[in-house]
Amino acid sequence: MYQPRTPGHTKRDPVKHWALPDRVFFACGGCHILAHAFLERYGRPEHVVTWIKPAPGYWGNHIFVGTDDWVFDFHGYAKRDAFLRHAWRGSRRLWPGWDATLVTVPRDVLTSEPRSRQIEGLWLREPGQFLYDALPRARAYLDRFPPPDTGILTVDDDDQAQAGKARQEKLSGGQGAASG
């Protein structure tokens, strides 16, 4: 549910896709690997994997992990309701009429292409099916965020995009947000 602004980007080009900044990589095709890394490190029974499955004819798949109160994805932590409003609003801005269904998926689909394909409409790459193994990259990206029990980042709906830009600027040393 993220539209990359990197010139010439396509997920079909593994070199260009791998070269994306981490935040963009985990927004565009690597979200399920980040969810797996999160569960590997912090997973508890109450953490649920959710797939945003676009309505037929639309783009914008996304996978995140969370609870009834909060979610975690490439942005970091957000209140669940604010995150979903932000996702729907952004997707409808890109694709008028866009809609989606929230689908709870088993954890084992995150790193198994054959298992993911058993769920209608889902087809996830395994960590080793990227140019390089994406799991170490996801683990390193996860280091940028605190554990879920140390205080969840709470951003209201209107400030979520600005907070993401501010985090990216901080990570890039004030050089401005990378593509995305």
GUPADO-76677 format. One record per residue (C-alpha): x, y, z. Coordinates in nm, 4 decimals. Layout:
# GUPADO-76677
X / Y / Z
...
***
This chain:
# GUPADO-76677
0.0000 / 0.0000 / 0.0000
0.2967 / 0.2153 / -0.0696
0.3738 / 0.3590 / -0.4098
0.7524 / 0.3842 / -0.4550
0.8853 / 0.7012 / -0.6126
1.2173 / 0.5458 / -0.7091
1.2645 / 0.5979 / -1.0847
1.2442 / 0.2716 / -1.2762
1.1545 / 0.0639 / -0.9702
0.9915 / -0.2717 / -1.0238
0.9763 / -0.5703 / -0.7920
1.0625 / -0.7814 / -1.0944
1.4129 / -0.6327 / -1.1004
1.5790 / -0.7905 / -0.7945
1.8803 / -0.5574 / -0.8035
1.6727 / -0.2368 / -0.8067
1.4287 / -0.3784 / -0.5522
1.7069 / -0.4779 / -0.3125
1.8682 / -0.1330 / -0.3521
1.5632 / 0.0459 / -0.2102
1.6047 / 0.2115 / 0.1305
1.4999 / -0.0255 / 0.4085
1.1774 / 0.1577 / 0.4873
1.0667 / 0.1437 / 0.1243
1.1811 / -0.2164 / 0.0830
0.9676 / -0.3246 / 0.3816
0.6751 / -0.1198 / 0.2504
0.6953 / -0.2612 / -0.1037
0.7207 / -0.6362 / -0.1069
0.9073 / -0.7138 / 0.2142
0.6361 / -0.6353 / 0.4698
0.5739 / -1.0034 / 0.5427
0.9438 / -1.0628 / 0.6130
0.9430 / -0.7728 / 0.8600
0.6315 / -0.9180 / 1.0246
0.8092 / -1.2523 / 1.0580
1.1173 / -1.0881 / 1.2136
0.8917 / -0.9039 / 1.4588
0.7189 / -1.2266 / 1.5632
1.0486 / -1.4117 / 1.5818
1.1782 / -1.1545 / 1.8312
0.8679 / -1.0427 / 2.0196
0.5901 / -1.2818 / 1.9214
0.3214 / -1.3598 / 2.1743
-0.0018 / -1.5520 / 2.1295
-0.2050 / -1.2295 / 2.1125
-0.0025 / -1.0979 / 1.8159
-0.1990 / -1.1534 / 1.4970
-0.0785 / -1.1395 / 1.1364
-0.3196 / -0.9455 / 0.9166
-0.3232 / -0.9205 / 0.5388
-0.4874 / -0.6198 / 0.3781
-0.6341 / -0.7921 / 0.0739
-0.7472 / -0.5444 / -0.1923
-1.0815 / -0.5894 / -0.3617
-1.0641 / -0.7565 / -0.7038
-0.9077 / -0.5297 / -0.9648
-0.7045 / -0.3224 / -0.7171
-0.3432 / -0.3166 / -0.5954
-0.2238 / -0.2503 / -0.2445
-0.1568 / -0.5732 / -0.0558
0.0050 / -0.5266 / 0.2826
0.0828 / -0.7433 / 0.5832
0.1240 / -0.6195 / 0.9377
0.1307 / -0.7680 / 1.2861
-0.0471 / -0.6431 / 1.5941
-0.3250 / -0.6685 / 1.8456
-0.6715 / -0.5176 / 1.8731
-0.5080 / -0.1948 / 1.9955
-0.1857 / -0.1466 / 1.7973
-0.0051 / -0.2579 / 1.4825
0.3548 / -0.2788 / 1.3670
0.4808 / -0.2456 / 1.0103
0.7477 / -0.0469 / 0.8243
0.6220 / 0.2742 / 0.9907
0.6842 / 0.1303 / 1.3348
0.3993 / 0.1204 / 1.5851
0.0615 / 0.2883 / 1.5456
-0.2809 / 0.2677 / 1.6992
-0.4719 / 0.0101 / 1.4967
-0.7704 / 0.2291 / 1.4093
-0.5509 / 0.5228 / 1.3041
-0.3297 / 0.2921 / 1.0977
-0.6271 / 0.1460 / 0.9117
-0.7773 / 0.4904 / 0.8416
-0.4381 / 0.6053 / 0.7125
-0.4013 / 0.2954 / 0.4909
-0.7502 / 0.3262 / 0.3427
-0.7207 / 0.6998 / 0.2860
-0.3796 / 0.6695 / 0.1191
-0.4862 / 0.3813 / -0.1023
-0.8036 / 0.5578 / -0.2107
-0.5972 / 0.8637 / -0.2996
-0.3822 / 0.6451 / -0.5292
-0.6644 / 0.4244 / -0.6569
-1.0127 / 0.5849 / -0.6417
-1.2742 / 0.3341 / -0.5311
-1.0114 / 0.1169 / -0.3590
-1.1333 / -0.1141 / -0.0872
-0.9946 / -0.4166 / 0.0911
-1.0671 / -0.6917 / 0.3388
-0.8675 / -0.7650 / 0.6520
-0.7668 / -1.1318 / 0.6521
-0.6018 / -1.3011 / 0.9486
-0.3322 / -1.5345 / 0.8181
-0.1298 / -1.8038 / 0.9941
0.2243 / -1.7089 / 1.0883
0.3794 / -1.9878 / 0.8834
0.2734 / -1.8269 / 0.5536
0.5160 / -1.5374 / 0.6094
0.8223 / -1.7384 / 0.5082
0.6738 / -2.0108 / 0.2893
0.5739 / -1.9413 / -0.0692
0.3918 / -2.2763 / -0.1089
0.2036 / -2.2250 / 0.2174
0.1098 / -1.8662 / 0.1258
-0.0275 / -1.9790 / -0.2109
-0.2784 / -2.2004 / -0.0308
-0.4608 / -1.8803 / 0.0656
-0.6609 / -1.7442 / -0.2257
-0.4997 / -1.4332 / -0.3722
-0.1857 / -1.4474 / -0.1584
0.1600 / -1.5189 / -0.2983
0.4550 / -1.4300 / -0.0777
0.8246 / -1.4627 / -0.1503
1.0395 / -1.6558 / 0.0915
1.3285 / -1.4627 / 0.2526
1.5813 / -1.6276 / 0.0196
1.3814 / -1.5445 / -0.2930
1.4955 / -1.1829 / -0.2877
1.8340 / -1.0869 / -0.4332
1.9804 / -1.1763 / -0.0915
1.8243 / -1.3286 / 0.2185
1.5824 / -1.0603 / 0.3419
1.5530 / -1.1928 / 0.6972
1.8827 / -1.0485 / 0.8291
1.7849 / -0.7142 / 0.6750
1.4470 / -0.7296 / 0.8501
1.6095 / -0.8152 / 1.1833
1.8455 / -0.5191 / 1.1489
1.5585 / -0.2844 / 1.0539
1.3635 / -0.4059 / 1.3554
1.6516 / -0.2888 / 1.5790
1.5405 / 0.0696 / 1.5066
1.2212 / 0.0228 / 1.7085
1.1627 / -0.0486 / 2.0778
1.0002 / -0.3712 / 2.1953
0.6206 / -0.3519 / 2.2047
0.6058 / -0.3600 / 2.5842
0.8277 / -0.0514 / 2.6336
0.5781 / 0.2033 / 2.5085
0.4061 / 0.1862 / 2.1759
0.4544 / 0.4782 / 1.9429
0.1187 / 0.6493 / 1.9272
0.0467 / 0.8829 / 1.6433
-0.2910 / 1.0191 / 1.5569
-0.4278 / 0.9668 / 1.2076
-0.3377 / 1.3129 / 1.0789
0.0230 / 1.2971 / 1.2010
0.1166 / 0.9427 / 1.0972
0.2684 / 1.0351 / 0.7598
0.4599 / 1.3293 / 0.9090
0.5937 / 1.1097 / 1.1888
0.7227 / 0.8613 / 0.9313
0.9036 / 1.1381 / 0.7444
1.0565 / 1.2692 / 1.0676
1.1824 / 0.9200 / 1.1621
1.3354 / 0.8772 / 0.8163
1.5114 / 1.2140 / 0.8407
1.6485 / 1.1196 / 1.1818
1.7745 / 0.7870 / 1.0444
1.9363 / 0.9547 / 0.7435
2.1138 / 1.2118 / 0.9597
1.8921 / 1.5022 / 0.8592
1.9649 / 1.4599 / 0.4890
1.5940 / 1.4568 / 0.4070
1.3709 / 1.1602 / 0.3577
1.4901 / 0.8950 / 0.1193
1.2650 / 0.7944 / -0.1650
0.9429 / 0.7216 / 0.0146
***
